[in-house]
Amino acid sequence: MSREDVERIDDAGTAAWNNRDADAFLALLADDFVWNDVTVPEPMRDTASAKQYMQAWFTAFPDMKVRLVNRVLSDEAAAGELEFTGTNSGPMQMGGQEIPPTGKTVQGKGTYFVRIKDGKVAEFSTYPDVAGMMMQLGLIQM
């Protein structure tokens, strides 16, 4: 693959999040993908759990927008730093519990690493700044 191919796949993933289109994002994943996220105890390895994860974000922040701040590309991988904004107008699923909406707007940050194999996302690791988001929502204090 070329860096341009990796960039195209990465851009399609960001667009899917901004369009709140879980199916478009899931179509980018390889059949045997592994998605690691710091907010879930076990890696996601099937589209049902990946879709459930995404829908939880879309429900909690229905107006969420993701903006890529920085990105590094290679012929088979991408790493990115992003910012996301959204208003917590829906319930959040966190730690096995449902947290009622706060009505507050957040500007969150996160990073991700993605490895592409045969034109599909084989490995995806995501690191949303959940503590920063929770502070902005008034759910924890530091």
C-alpha positions as CSV (number, residue, x, y, z in Angstrom):
1,M,0.0,0.0,0.0
2,S,1.0,3.6,-0.4
3,R,0.9,6.4,2.2
4,E,-1.9,7.9,0.1
5,D,-3.9,4.7,0.5
6,V,-3.4,4.7,4.2
7,E,-4.3,8.4,4.4
8,R,-7.5,7.7,2.4
9,I,-8.6,4.9,4.8
10,D,-7.7,7.1,7.8
11,D,-9.7,10.0,6.4
12,A,-12.7,7.7,5.7
13,G,-12.6,6.6,9.3
14,T,-12.6,10.2,10.6
15,A,-15.5,11.0,8.2
16,A,-17.5,8.1,9.5
17,W,-17.2,9.3,13.0
18,N,-18.2,12.8,12.0
19,N,-21.2,11.5,10.1
20,R,-22.0,9.2,13.0
21,D,-22.0,6.3,10.5
22,A,-20.9,3.2,12.4
23,D,-21.5,1.0,9.4
24,A,-19.1,3.0,7.2
25,F,-16.5,2.8,9.9
26,L,-17.0,-1.0,10.3
27,A,-16.6,-1.5,6.6
28,L,-13.0,-0.3,7.0
29,L,-12.2,-3.1,9.4
30,A,-10.6,-6.4,8.4
31,D,-12.5,-9.6,9.2
32,D,-10.0,-10.4,12.0
33,F,-9.5,-6.9,13.3
34,V,-8.4,-6.1,16.9
35,W,-9.6,-2.8,18.4
36,N,-8.0,-1.9,21.8
37,D,-9.4,1.0,23.7
38,V,-8.4,2.2,27.1
39,T,-12.1,2.5,28.2
40,V,-13.0,-1.1,27.6
41,P,-11.6,-4.1,29.5
42,E,-11.0,-6.5,26.6
43,P,-10.1,-5.9,22.9
44,M,-13.0,-5.6,20.5
45,R,-12.8,-8.3,17.9
46,D,-16.2,-8.4,16.3
47,T,-18.3,-5.8,14.6
48,A,-21.2,-6.1,17.1
49,S,-19.0,-4.9,20.0
50,A,-17.3,-2.2,17.9
51,K,-20.7,-0.9,16.8
52,Q,-22.0,-0.9,20.4
53,Y,-18.9,1.1,21.4
54,M,-19.4,3.7,18.7
55,Q,-23.1,4.0,19.3
56,A,-22.4,4.7,23.0
57,W,-20.3,7.7,21.9
58,F,-23.0,8.8,19.4
59,T,-25.7,8.5,22.0
60,A,-23.8,10.5,24.6
61,F,-22.6,13.2,22.2
62,P,-25.0,13.3,19.2
63,D,-23.4,16.4,17.9
64,M,-19.8,15.2,18.3
65,K,-17.3,16.4,15.7
66,V,-13.8,15.0,15.4
67,R,-10.9,17.1,14.1
68,L,-7.5,15.7,13.2
69,V,-4.8,17.9,14.8
70,N,-1.7,15.9,13.9
71,R,-1.0,12.7,12.0
72,V,2.0,10.5,11.0
73,L,1.6,8.2,8.0
74,S,3.6,5.2,6.7
75,D,2.9,2.7,4.0
76,E,1.0,0.5,6.4
77,A,0.1,2.6,9.5
78,A,-1.2,5.9,10.8
79,A,-1.0,7.6,14.2
80,G,-3.1,10.6,15.0
81,E,-3.8,13.2,17.6
82,L,-7.4,14.5,17.5
83,E,-9.8,16.8,19.2
84,F,-13.4,16.2,19.6
85,T,-16.2,18.5,20.6
86,G,-19.7,17.6,21.6
87,T,-22.6,18.3,24.0
88,N,-23.4,15.5,26.5
89,S,-27.2,15.5,25.7
90,G,-27.6,11.7,25.9
91,P,-26.8,9.1,28.5
92,M,-23.2,7.8,28.7
93,Q,-22.3,4.2,29.1
94,M,-19.1,4.2,31.3
95,G,-17.7,1.4,33.4
96,G,-20.8,-0.7,33.0
97,Q,-23.0,2.1,34.3
98,E,-25.3,4.5,32.6
99,I,-24.6,8.2,33.5
100,P,-27.4,10.7,32.9
101,P,-26.7,13.5,30.4
102,T,-25.1,16.6,31.9
103,G,-26.0,19.0,29.1
104,K,-22.4,20.3,29.1
105,T,-20.2,20.7,26.1
106,V,-16.7,19.2,26.1
107,Q,-13.6,19.7,24.0
108,G,-11.8,16.4,24.4
109,K,-8.5,15.0,23.1
110,G,-7.3,11.6,22.1
111,T,-4.8,9.7,20.1
112,Y,-5.0,6.6,18.0
113,F,-2.8,4.1,16.1
114,V,-4.0,2.1,13.2
115,R,-2.3,-0.7,11.2
116,I,-3.6,-1.4,7.7
117,K,-3.2,-4.8,6.1
118,D,-4.5,-5.7,2.6
119,G,-6.5,-2.4,2.4
120,K,-8.3,-2.9,5.7
121,V,-7.8,-1.9,9.4
122,A,-6.2,-4.9,11.1
123,E,-5.3,-3.2,14.4
124,F,-6.7,-0.1,15.9
125,S,-5.7,1.3,19.3
126,T,-7.6,4.3,20.7
127,Y,-6.8,6.5,23.7
128,P,-9.5,9.1,24.5
129,D,-8.7,11.4,27.4
130,V,-11.6,10.2,29.5
131,A,-10.4,11.9,32.7
132,G,-10.3,15.3,31.0
133,M,-13.7,14.8,29.5
134,M,-15.1,13.7,32.9
135,M,-13.7,16.8,34.5
136,Q,-15.3,19.0,31.9
137,L,-18.6,17.3,32.5
138,G,-18.3,17.9,36.2
139,L,-18.3,14.2,37.0
140,I,-14.9,14.2,38.7
141,Q,-12.7,16.9,40.3
142,M,-9.0,17.0,40.5
